[in-house]
Amino acid sequence: MTAPQIISNPKRAVRVERLHREMQRQGITDYKLWPSITIPDKPTRASISKAHKQIVEWAANEGIEEVCIFEDDIFFPAADGWQYFLSNKPTEYDLYLVGLSRGDIENGITRRYSGQFGYFIHERYYETFLRTDERMDIDGGQNGRGVFKVCYPFAAFCYPGFSENAKGVVDYSHLLKGREVHGFGLIDSKEDAHRFSLLANTIGAS
């Protein structure tokens, strides 16, 4: 299923509005918002894991071959970023990531990564994904369990802003040093990372 299934906290109106603008900018008209989940008395990572799993479980129950999942802070620097991501989708994969925060990439594949802001998941990996230990972060919990292919140059990253997981405002642009991002180019210095952050904030506010 190409239509993105997007995890979003309806209480964060500014973030939701930015998400709708981002989808409009990418020409994505068919998408569904899934409310974020809060599990009382458990670490935030458990709630985030459950929020991702609810979509995968739905896809499995519906017999959907593959499903695209976004977190609501996804940011495509290029106006054609979504189409670029789709056009580079491999025929075989367990997870196909729009980009990542941390992790080595070799021949388009990563075994360990962080950053679950946008990805396709194939039905062959549903069961494994649903068995992820919710005491672990949903991304770190995948390490070494499947074939994880990465769109490179990255199609997307995450907007700077409030993080439910970090419980504060974060900007991970510095983690892009040494990476190339479609619509921006190579980020080779702190200055490049700063320019990327400024671009994200400018587009996100427009």
DRENGU-566489 format. One record per residue: chain; residue number from 1; x, y, z of N, C-alpha, C, CB in turn. Coordinates in Angstrom, 1 decimal, decimal comma. Last residue first. Glycine has a CB too. Example, Ala and Ser with C-alpha at 12.3 -4.5 7.8 and 13.67 -1.06 7.14 Angstrom:
R  mardo  volum     nc1     nc2     nc3    cac1    cac2    cac3     cc1     cc2     cc3    cbc1    cbc2    cbc3
R      A      2    12,8    -2,2     7,1    13,7    -1,1     7,1    12,9     0,0     7,9    14,1    -0,6     5,7
R      A      1    13,2    -5,7     7,8    12,3    -4,5     7,8    13,2    -3,3     7,8    11,3    -4,5     9,0
This chain:
R  mardo  volum     nc1     nc2     nc3    cac1    cac2    cac3     cc1     cc2     cc3    cbc1    cbc2    cbc3
R      A    206     6,4    27,5     6,6     5,8    28,2     5,4     4,5    27,5     5,0     6,7    28,2     4,2
R      A    205     7,8    26,1     8,4     7,0    27,3     8,9     6,2    27,9     7,8     7,9    28,3     9,5
R      A    204     9,2    24,2     7,1     8,2    23,8     8,0     7,3    24,9     8,5     8,9    23,2     9,2
R      A    203    11,0    25,8     5,6     9,9    25,0     4,9     8,8    24,7     5,9    10,5    23,8     4,2
R      A    202    12,6    26,7     7,8    11,9    27,6     6,9    10,8    27,0     6,2    13,0    28,2     5,9
R      A    201    13,5    24,4     9,0    12,6    25,3     9,8    11,9    26,3     8,9    13,5    26,1    10,8
R      A    200    15,0    23,3     6,9    13,8    22,6     7,5    12,9    23,5     8,2    14,3    21,5     8,4
R      A    199    16,9    25,3     6,6    16,0    24,9     5,5    14,8    24,2     6,0    16,7    24,0     4,5
R      A    198    18,2    25,1     9,1    17,5    26,4     8,7    16,5    26,1     7,6    18,5    27,4     8,3
R      A    197    19,3    22,5     8,8    18,3    22,8     9,9    17,5    24,1     9,6    19,1    23,0    11,2
R      A    196    21,1    23,0     6,7    20,0    22,0     6,6    18,9    22,3     7,6    20,5    20,6     6,7
R      A    195    22,8    24,8     7,9    22,0    25,2     6,7    20,8    24,3     6,5    22,9    25,3     5,5
R      A    194    23,9    23,1     9,8    23,2    24,2    10,2    22,3    24,8     9,1    24,1    25,4    10,7
R      A    193    25,2    21,3     8,1    24,2    20,8     9,0    23,3    21,9     9,5    24,8    20,0    10,2
R      A    192    27,1    23,1     7,0    26,1    22,4     6,2    25,0    21,9     7,0    26,8    21,2     5,4
R      A    191    28,6    23,6     9,3    27,9    24,7     8,6    26,8    24,2     7,7    28,9    25,6     7,8
R      A    190    29,7    21,2     9,9    28,7    21,8    10,9    27,9    22,9    10,2    29,4    22,3    12,1
R      A    189    29,9    19,4     6,8    30,5    20,2     7,9    29,3    20,6     8,8    31,2    21,5     7,3
R      A    188    28,7    18,1     4,7    30,1    17,8     5,0    30,7    18,6     6,1    30,9    18,0     3,7
R      A    187    26,2    16,8     3,1    26,4    17,6     4,3    27,8    17,2     4,9    25,3    17,3     5,4
R      A    186    25,4    17,0    -0,3    26,3    16,5     0,7    26,4    17,4     1,9    27,7    16,2     0,1
R      A    185    22,0    18,0    -1,0    23,3    17,7    -1,4    24,1    17,1    -0,2    24,0    18,9    -1,8
R      A    184    19,2    18,5    -1,2    20,1    19,4    -0,4    21,6    19,2    -0,9    19,9    19,1     1,1
R      A    183    17,8    16,7    -2,7    17,3    18,1    -2,6    18,1    19,0    -1,8    15,9    18,0    -2,0
R      A    182    18,8    14,0    -0,8    18,2    14,4    -2,0    17,5    15,8    -1,8    17,1    13,4    -2,5
R      A    181    21,8    14,1     1,0    20,3    14,2     1,1    19,7    14,7    -0,2    19,8    15,1     2,3
R      A    180    24,5    12,3     2,2    23,9    13,1     1,1    22,4    13,0     1,2    24,5    12,7    -0,3
R      A    179    26,7    12,5     5,1    25,6    12,0     4,3    25,2    12,9     3,2    24,4    11,6     5,2
R      A    178    28,5    13,9     6,6    29,0    12,8     5,8    28,0    12,1     5,0    29,6    11,8     6,7
R      A    177    26,1    14,6     9,1    27,4    14,9     8,6    28,0    13,7     7,9    28,4    15,4     9,7
R      A    176    23,7    14,2    10,3    23,8    14,0     8,8    25,2    14,2     8,2    22,8    14,9     8,2
R      A    175    23,7    14,9    12,8    23,9    13,5    12,6    24,0    13,2    11,1    22,8    12,6    13,2
R      A    174    22,9    17,5    12,9    24,3    17,3    13,0    24,6    15,8    12,7    24,8    17,6    14,4
R      A    173    20,1    17,3    13,0    20,7    17,6    11,7    22,2    17,3    11,7    20,5    19,1    11,3
R      A    172    18,4    16,9    15,1    19,4    15,8    14,7    20,1    16,1    13,5    18,6    14,5    14,6
R      A    171    17,2    18,6    17,6    17,6    18,9    16,2    18,7    17,9    15,9    18,0    20,4    16,0
R      A    170    14,5    18,8    19,9    15,7    18,2    19,4    15,9    18,6    18,0    15,6    16,7    19,6
R      A    169    12,7    19,6    22,9    13,0    20,0    21,5    14,4    19,4    21,1    13,0    21,6    21,4
R      A    168    11,5    16,8    24,8    12,0    18,1    24,6    12,3    18,4    23,1    13,3    18,2    25,4
R      A    167    11,3    14,0    25,1    10,5    14,9    26,0    11,1    16,3    25,9    10,5    14,4    27,4
R      A    166    12,2    12,1    23,4    13,2    12,8    24,2    12,6    13,8    25,2    14,1    13,6    23,3
R      A    165     9,8    11,2    22,4    10,7    10,2    23,0    11,7    11,0    23,9    11,5     9,4    22,0
R      A    164     8,6    13,4    21,3     7,9    12,7    22,4     8,8    11,8    23,2     6,7    11,8    21,8
R      A    163    10,3    16,3    20,6    10,3    14,9    20,5     9,6    14,2    21,6    11,8    14,4    20,4
R      A    162     9,9    19,3    18,8     9,6    18,6    20,0     9,6    17,1    19,7     8,3    19,0    20,6
R      A    161    12,4    19,9    16,2    11,2    20,2    17,0    11,1    19,3    18,2    10,0    20,1    16,1
R      A    160    13,4    19,4    12,8    13,7    19,8    14,2    12,4    20,1    15,0    14,7    21,0    14,2
R      A    159    12,0    16,7    10,9    12,0    18,1    11,2    12,6    18,3    12,6    10,6    18,6    11,1
R      A    158    14,1    14,0     9,6    13,0    14,5    10,5    13,2    16,0    10,8    13,1    13,7    11,8
R      A    157    14,3    13,2     6,1    14,9    13,2     7,5    13,7    13,6     8,4    16,1    14,1     7,6
R      A    156    14,4    11,6     2,9    13,8    12,4     3,9    14,6    12,3     5,2    12,3    12,0     4,2
R      A    155    16,0    10,3     1,1    14,8    11,0     0,6    14,3    12,0     1,6    13,7    10,1     0,1
R      A    154    19,5    10,1     0,9    18,3    10,1     1,7    17,2    10,9     1,1    18,6    10,6     3,2
R      A    153    21,0     8,8    -2,1    20,9     9,8    -1,0    19,5     9,8    -0,3    21,1    11,2    -1,6
R      A    152    19,2     6,1    -0,8    20,4     7,0    -0,7    20,7     7,5    -2,0    21,6     6,2    -0,1
R      A    151    17,1     4,3     1,2    17,1     5,2     0,0    18,3     6,1     0,2    15,8     6,0    -0,1
R      A    150    18,1     1,2     2,4    18,0     2,6     2,7    18,0     3,4     1,4    19,2     3,1     3,6
R      A    149    16,9    -1,9     3,7    17,5    -1,2     2,6    17,2     0,3     2,8    16,9    -1,7     1,3
R      A    148    17,4    -4,5     5,7    17,0    -3,2     5,8    17,7    -2,3     4,7    17,3    -2,6     7,2
R      A    147    16,5    -7,6     6,4    17,2    -6,9     5,3    16,6    -5,5     5,3    17,0    -7,7     3,9
R      A    146    16,7    -8,4    10,0    16,2    -8,5     8,6    17,1    -7,8     7,6    14,8    -7,9     8,6
R      A    145    17,9    -8,2    12,4    16,8    -9,2    12,3    16,3    -9,3    10,9    15,7    -8,7    13,2
R      A    144    19,9    -6,4    13,2    20,3    -7,7    12,9    19,2    -8,7    12,6    21,1    -8,3    13,9
R      A    143    17,7    -4,4    15,1    19,0    -4,7    14,7    19,3    -6,1    14,4    19,9    -4,2    15,8
R      A    142    15,2    -3,6    15,9    15,3    -4,4    14,7    16,7    -4,9    14,4    14,8    -3,5    13,6
R      A    141    15,4    -2,1    18,2    14,9    -3,4    18,4    14,9    -4,3    17,1    13,5    -3,4    18,9
R      A    140    16,0     0,5    17,3    17,1    -0,4    17,8    16,7    -1,8    18,0    17,5     0,2    19,1
R      A    139    13,3     1,2    16,6    14,3     1,1    15,6    15,5     0,2    16,1    14,8     2,5    15,2
R      A    138    11,9     1,1    19,0    11,4     0,3    17,9    12,4     0,2    16,8    10,1     1,0    17,3
R      A    137    13,8     0,6    22,0    13,3     1,5    21,0    12,9     0,7    19,7    14,3     2,5    20,6
R      A    136    12,5    -2,0    24,2    13,6    -1,4    23,4    12,9    -0,4    22,5    14,3    -2,5    22,6
R      A    135    10,4    -3,1    25,4    11,4    -2,5    26,3    12,5    -1,8    25,6    11,9    -3,5    27,3
R      A    134     9,1    -4,5    23,4     8,7    -3,1    23,7     9,5    -2,4    24,8     7,3    -3,1    24,0
R      A    133    10,7    -6,5    21,1    10,6    -6,2    22,5    10,3    -4,8    22,8    11,9    -6,6    23,3
R      A    132     8,9    -7,4    18,3     9,9    -6,6    18,8     9,6    -6,3    20,3     9,9    -5,2    18,0
R      A    131     7,0    -8,9    16,9     7,6    -9,5    18,1     8,7    -8,6    18,7     8,2   -10,9    17,7
R      A    130     6,4    -7,4    14,7     5,4    -7,4    15,8     5,9    -8,1    17,1     4,1    -8,1    15,3
R      A    129     8,6    -8,1    13,1     8,4    -6,7    13,6     7,5    -6,7    14,8     7,9    -5,8    12,5
R      A    128     7,9   -10,7    12,5     9,2   -10,4    13,2     9,1    -9,0    13,8    10,4   -10,4    12,2
R      A    127     5,6   -10,3    11,0     5,6   -11,1    12,3     6,8   -10,8    13,1     5,5   -12,6    12,0
R      A    126     6,4    -8,7     8,8     5,4    -8,3     9,8     5,5    -9,0    11,1     4,0    -8,5     9,2
R      A    125     8,0    -9,5     6,8     8,7    -9,0     8,0     7,7    -8,7     9,1     9,6    -7,9     7,7
R      A    124     6,5   -10,0     4,6     7,4   -11,1     5,1     8,0   -10,8     6,4     8,5   -11,4     4,1
R      A    123     5,3    -7,6     4,0     4,6    -8,6     4,8     5,4    -9,7     5,3     3,4    -9,2     4,0
R      A    122     7,6    -4,9     4,5     7,0    -5,9     3,7     6,3    -7,0     4,5     8,0    -6,6     2,7
R      A    121     7,4    -1,4     5,1     7,6    -2,7     5,6     6,9    -3,8     4,8     7,2    -2,8     7,1
R      A    120     8,9     1,7     4,3     8,0     0,6     3,9     8,4    -0,6     4,7     8,0     0,4     2,4
R      A    119     9,2     4,7     6,4     9,7     3,4     5,9     8,5     2,6     5,3    10,4     2,6     6,9
R      A    118    10,3     7,2     8,6     9,6     6,9     7,3    10,1     5,6     6,7     9,7     8,0     6,3
R      A    117    11,5     7,3    11,1    10,6     8,4    10,7     9,8     8,1     9,4    11,3     9,7    10,6
R      A    116    13,3     6,0    12,7    12,1     5,2    12,1    11,1     6,2    11,6    11,5     4,3    13,2
R      A    115    16,3     5,8    13,7    15,6     6,7    12,9    14,5     5,9    12,2    16,5     7,4    11,9
R      A    114    19,3     3,8    13,6    18,2     4,5    14,4    17,6     5,5    13,5    18,9     5,2    15,7
R      A    113    20,5     0,5    12,9    20,2     1,9    12,6    19,3     2,5    13,7    19,5     2,0    11,2
R      A    112    22,2    -2,2    11,4    21,8    -1,5    12,7    21,6    -0,1    12,4    23,0    -1,7    13,8
R      A    111    22,4    -2,8     8,8    22,0    -3,9     9,7    21,6    -3,3    11,0    23,2    -4,8     9,9
R      A    110    21,6    -1,5     5,6    22,1    -1,2     6,9    21,6    -2,4     7,8    21,6     0,1     7,5
R      A    109    22,4    -1,2     2,1    21,8    -2,0     3,2    22,4    -1,5     4,6    22,0    -3,5     3,0
R      A    108    23,7     0,0     0,0    22,3     0,3     0,2    21,6    -0,4     1,3    21,6     0,0    -1,0
R      A    107    26,4    -0,9     0,4    25,6    -1,3    -0,8    24,1    -1,2    -0,6    25,9    -2,8    -1,1
R      A    106    26,0    -0,1     3,6    26,9    -0,7     2,7    26,1    -1,3     1,6    27,8    -1,8     3,4
R      A    105    25,9     2,2     6,2    25,2     1,8     5,0    26,2     1,2     4,1    24,4     2,9     4,3
R      A    104    25,6     2,4     9,8    26,4     2,3     8,6    25,6     1,8     7,4    27,6     1,3     8,9
R      A    103    23,8     4,8    11,7    23,9     3,5    11,1    24,8     3,5     9,9    22,5     2,9    10,8
R      A    102    21,3     7,3    12,5    22,6     6,6    12,8    22,6     5,3    12,1    22,9     6,5    14,3
R      A    101    19,0     8,1    11,1    19,8     9,1    11,9    21,2     8,5    12,2    19,1     9,3    13,3
R      A    100    18,0     7,6     7,7    18,2     7,2     9,0    19,1     8,2     9,8    19,0     5,8     9,1
R      A     99    15,5     7,2     5,1    16,8     7,7     5,6    17,0     7,2     7,0    16,9     9,3     5,6
R      A     98    13,4     5,7     4,4    13,6     7,0     3,6    15,0     7,6     4,0    12,5     8,0     4,0
R      A     97    13,9     2,2     4,1    13,9     3,4     4,9    14,1     4,6     4,1    15,0     3,3     6,0
R      A     96    12,3    -0,7     4,1    12,9     0,2     3,1    12,8     1,6     3,7    12,3     0,1     1,7
R      A     95    12,6    -4,0     5,4    12,3    -2,6     5,6    13,0    -1,8     4,6    12,7    -2,1     7,1
R      A     94    12,9    -6,1     3,6    12,1    -6,3     4,8    11,6    -4,9     5,2    12,9    -7,0     6,0
R      A     93    12,9    -6,5     0,0    13,3    -5,9     1,3    12,5    -6,3     2,4    13,3    -4,3     1,1
R      A     92    12,9    -6,3    -3,5    12,9    -7,2    -2,3    13,5    -6,5    -1,1    13,8    -8,4    -2,6
R      A     91    12,8    -4,2    -5,1    11,7    -5,2    -5,3    11,7    -6,1    -4,1    12,0    -6,0    -6,6
R      A     90    13,2    -0,8    -3,7    13,7    -2,1    -4,2    12,5    -3,1    -4,3    14,8    -2,7    -3,3
R      A     89    12,4     2,4    -4,7    12,0     1,3    -3,9    12,5     0,0    -4,5    10,5     1,3    -3,6
R      A     88    12,8     4,7    -6,2    14,0     3,9    -5,8    13,7     2,7    -4,9    15,0     4,8    -5,1
R      A     87    10,4     5,9    -6,4    11,0     5,4    -7,7    12,3     4,6    -7,4    11,4     6,6    -8,5
R      A     86     9,8     6,7    -3,8     9,0     5,6    -4,4     9,8     5,0    -5,7     7,6     6,1    -4,9
R      A     85    11,6     8,7    -3,5    11,6     7,6    -2,6    10,9     6,4    -3,2    10,9     7,9    -1,2
R      A     84    10,7    10,5    -5,5    12,1    10,0    -5,5    12,2     8,7    -4,7    13,1    11,0    -5,1
R      A     83     8,2    11,1    -4,5     8,3    10,4    -5,8     9,7     9,8    -5,9     8,0    11,3    -6,9
R      A     82     9,1    12,5    -2,2     8,2    11,4    -2,1     8,3    10,5    -3,3     6,8    11,8    -1,8
R      A     81    10,6    14,7    -3,3    11,2    13,7    -2,4    10,4    12,4    -2,3    11,4    14,3    -1,1
R      A     80    10,2    16,9    -4,9     9,9    15,6    -5,4    10,4    14,4    -4,6    10,4    15,5    -6,8
R      A     79    11,1    19,0    -3,3     9,7    19,0    -3,6     9,3    17,7    -4,2     9,4    20,1    -4,6
R      A     78    13,4    17,9    -0,8    13,1    18,2    -2,2    11,6    18,1    -2,4    13,8    17,2    -3,1
R      A     77    13,3    17,3     2,0    13,9    18,6     1,5    13,5    18,9     0,1    15,4    18,5     1,7
R      A     76    10,8    16,1     3,8    11,4    15,8     2,5    12,0    17,2     2,0    10,3    15,3     1,5
R      A     75    10,4    15,0     7,0    10,7    16,1     6,2    11,4    15,7     5,0    11,5    17,1     7,0
R      A     74     8,2    13,8     9,7     9,0    13,5     8,5     9,1    14,8     7,6     8,3    12,4     7,6
R      A     73     6,8    13,9    12,0     7,9    14,9    11,8     8,7    14,7    10,6     8,8    14,9    13,1
R      A     72     5,1    11,8    12,2     4,5    13,1    11,7     5,6    14,2    11,7     3,4    13,5    12,6
R      A     71     6,3     8,8    10,7     6,0     9,6    11,9     5,8    11,0    11,4     7,3     9,5    12,9
R      A     70     4,8     6,6     8,3     5,6     7,8     8,6     5,3     8,2    10,1     5,1     9,0     7,7
R      A     69     4,8     3,6     6,4     4,5     4,2     7,7     5,4     5,5     7,9     4,8     3,2     8,9
R      A     68     3,4     1,6     4,0     4,3     2,7     4,3     3,9     3,4     5,5     4,3     3,7     3,1
R      A     67     3,3    -1,9     3,5     2,6    -0,7     4,0     3,7     0,3     4,3     1,8    -1,0     5,3
R      A     66     2,5    -4,8     1,6     3,5    -3,9     2,1     2,7    -2,6     2,5     4,6    -3,5     1,1
R      A     65     0,2    -6,4     1,3     1,5    -6,9     1,0     2,6    -6,1     1,6     1,7    -7,0    -0,5
R      A     64    -2,5    -7,0     3,5    -1,8    -6,0     2,6    -0,3    -6,4     2,5    -1,9    -4,5     3,2
R      A     63    -4,3    -8,3     5,0    -3,7    -9,0     4,0    -3,0    -8,1     3,0    -4,7    -9,8     3,2
R      A     62    -5,4    -7,2     7,2    -6,0    -6,8     6,0    -5,4    -7,6     4,8    -6,0    -5,3     5,7
R      A     61    -3,6    -8,0     9,2    -5,0    -8,5     9,3    -5,8    -8,3     7,9    -5,8    -7,8    10,4
R      A     60    -1,4    -6,6     8,4    -1,4    -8,0     8,4    -2,8    -8,6     8,4    -0,6    -8,6     9,7
R      A     59    -2,2    -4,0     8,8    -1,9    -4,4     7,5    -1,9    -5,9     7,4    -0,5    -3,8     7,1
R      A     58    -2,6    -4,0    11,7    -3,8    -3,8    10,8    -3,5    -4,3     9,3    -4,1    -2,2    10,7
R      A     57     0,0    -4,4    12,4    -1,0    -5,4    12,7    -2,2    -5,3    11,9    -1,4    -5,4    14,2
R      A     56     1,1    -2,0    11,6     1,6    -3,3    11,0     0,6    -4,4    11,2     3,0    -3,7    11,5
R      A     55    -0,2    -0,3    13,2    -0,4    -0,2    11,8     0,0    -1,5    11,1     0,4     1,0    11,3
R      A     54     0,6    -1,0    15,8    -0,8    -1,1    15,5    -1,1    -1,0    14,0    -1,5     0,1    16,2
R      A     53     3,4    -0,6    15,8     2,9    -2,0    15,6     1,4    -2,0    15,3     3,1    -2,8    16,9
R      A     52     3,6     2,1    16,2     4,1     1,5    14,9     3,4     0,1    14,7     5,6     1,4    14,9
R      A     51     2,6     2,2    18,8     2,0     3,0    17,7     2,4     2,5    16,4     2,4     4,4    17,9
R      A     50     4,3     0,6    20,2     2,9     0,1    20,1     2,2     0,9    18,9     2,1     0,3    21,4
R      A     49     6,6     2,2    20,2     6,6     0,8    19,6     5,2     0,4    19,3     7,3    -0,2    20,5
R      A     48     5,7     4,3    21,7     6,0     4,5    20,3     6,0     3,2    19,6     7,4     5,2    20,2
R      A     47     5,3     3,1    24,2     4,2     3,7    23,5     4,4     3,9    22,0     3,8     5,0    24,2
R      A     46     7,9     2,3    24,8     6,9     1,3    24,7     5,7     1,8    23,9     6,5     0,8    26,1
R      A     45     9,2     4,7    25,0     9,6     3,8    23,9     8,5     2,7    23,7    11,0     3,2    24,1
R      A     44     8,3     5,8    27,4     7,8     6,3    26,1     8,1     5,4    25,0     8,3     7,7    25,8
R      A     43     7,8     3,3    29,9     8,7     4,2    29,2     8,0     4,6    27,8    10,1     3,7    28,9
R      A     42     4,7     3,2    31,7     5,7     2,6    30,9     6,6     3,6    30,2     5,1     1,6    29,9
R      A     41     2,5     4,5    32,9     3,5     3,8    33,8     4,5     2,9    33,0     2,8     2,9    34,8
R      A     40     0,3     4,2    30,1     0,7     4,7    31,5     1,7     3,8    32,2    -0,6     4,9    32,3
R      A     39     1,0     4,7    26,9     0,8     3,6    27,8     1,2     4,0    29,2     1,6     2,3    27,4
R      A     38    -0,3     6,3    24,2     0,3     6,5    25,5     0,0     5,4    26,4    -0,1     7,9    26,1
R      A     37     0,0     6,7    20,7    -0,4     5,9    21,9     0,4     6,2    23,1    -0,3     4,3    21,6
R      A     36    -1,3     8,8    18,1    -0,2     8,2    18,9    -0,8     7,5    20,1     0,8     9,3    19,3
R      A     35    -3,7     8,0    15,6    -3,3     8,7    16,8    -2,2     8,0    17,6    -4,5     8,8    17,8
R      A     34    -2,9     8,1    12,2    -3,2     7,2    13,3    -2,8     7,9    14,6    -2,4     5,8    13,2
R      A     33    -4,1     9,3     9,2    -3,5     9,6    10,5    -3,9     8,6    11,5    -3,8    11,1    11,0
R      A     32    -3,4     8,5     5,9    -4,3     8,3     7,0    -3,5     8,6     8,3    -4,9     6,9     7,1
R      A     31    -3,6     9,7     2,5    -2,9     9,2     3,6    -3,9     9,2     4,8    -1,7    10,2     3,9
R      A     30    -3,5    11,0    -0,5    -4,1     9,8     0,1    -3,2     9,4     1,2    -4,3     8,7    -1,0
R      A     29    -2,0    13,1    -1,4    -3,4    13,4    -1,0    -4,1    12,2    -0,3    -4,2    13,8    -2,3
R      A     28     1,0    14,4    -1,8     0,4    13,2    -1,2    -1,0    13,6    -0,7     1,3    12,7     0,0
R      A     27     2,6    16,5    -2,7     1,5    16,0    -3,6     0,9    14,7    -3,1     2,1    15,7    -5,0
R      A     26     4,3    17,6    -1,0     4,8    16,4    -1,7     3,7    15,9    -2,7     5,1    15,4    -0,7
R      A     25     2,7    19,6     0,0     3,9    20,0    -0,7     4,5    18,8    -1,5     5,0    20,5     0,3
R      A     24     0,9    18,1     1,5     0,5    18,9     0,3     1,6    19,2    -0,6    -0,3    20,1     0,8
R      A     23     2,6    17,1     3,5     1,9    16,2     2,6     1,4    16,9     1,3     0,7    15,5     3,3
R      A     22     3,2    19,5     4,7     4,3    18,7     4,1     3,7    17,7     3,1     5,0    17,9     5,2
R      A     21     0,8    20,3     5,7     1,5    21,2     4,7     2,5    20,3     4,0     2,1    22,4     5,3
R      A     20     0,3    18,3     7,5    -0,6    18,5     6,4     0,0    19,3     5,3    -1,9    19,1     6,9
R      A     19     2,5    18,9     9,3     2,4    17,6     8,6     1,5    17,7     7,4     1,9    16,5     9,5
R      A     18     1,7    21,3    10,4     2,9    21,2     9,6     2,9    20,0     8,7     4,2    21,3    10,4
R      A     17    -0,6    20,5    11,8    -0,7    21,5    10,7     0,5    21,4     9,8    -0,9    22,9    11,2
R      A     16     0,7    18,9    13,7    -0,3    18,3    12,8    -0,5    19,2    11,6    -1,6    18,1    13,5
R      A     15     2,2    20,8    15,1     2,9    19,7    14,4     2,0    19,1    13,4     3,4    18,7    15,4
R      A     14     0,2    22,3    16,2     1,2    23,0    15,3     1,9    21,9    14,5     2,2    23,8    16,1
R      A     13    -1,2    20,5    17,8    -1,9    21,1    16,6    -0,9    21,7    15,7    -2,8    22,2    17,1
R      A     12    -1,0    17,9    19,4     0,0    18,8    19,0    -0,4    19,5    17,7     1,4    18,1    18,9
R      A     11    -3,1    16,1    19,8    -3,0    17,2    20,7    -2,0    18,3    20,3    -2,7    16,7    22,1
R      A     10    -2,7    14,0    18,0    -3,7    15,1    17,7    -3,7    16,3    18,6    -5,1    14,5    17,6
R      A      9     0,2    12,8    17,0    -0,4    13,2    18,2    -1,4    14,3    18,0     0,6    13,6    19,4
R      A      8     0,5    10,3    14,5     0,5    11,7    14,9    -0,3    11,9    16,2    -0,1    12,5    13,8
R      A      7     1,7     8,2    12,0     1,5     8,3    13,5     1,6     9,8    13,9     2,5     7,4    14,2
R      A      6     0,2     7,4     8,9     1,1     8,4     9,7     0,7     8,4    11,2     0,9     9,8     9,1
R      A      5     0,7     5,7     6,1    -0,1     5,6     7,3     0,8     6,4     8,4    -0,3     4,1     7,8
R      A      4     0,6     6,6     2,6     1,3     6,6     4,0     0,3     6,5     5,1     2,1     7,9     4,1
R      A      3    -0,2     4,5     0,0    -0,7     5,6     0,8     0,0     5,6     2,2    -2,2     5,5     1,0
R      A      2     0,7     2,1    -1,0     1,6     3,3    -1,1     1,1     4,4    -0,2     1,5     3,8    -2,6
R      A      1     0,8    -1,2     0,0     0,0     0,0     0,0     0,9     1,2     0,0    -1,0     0,0     1,2
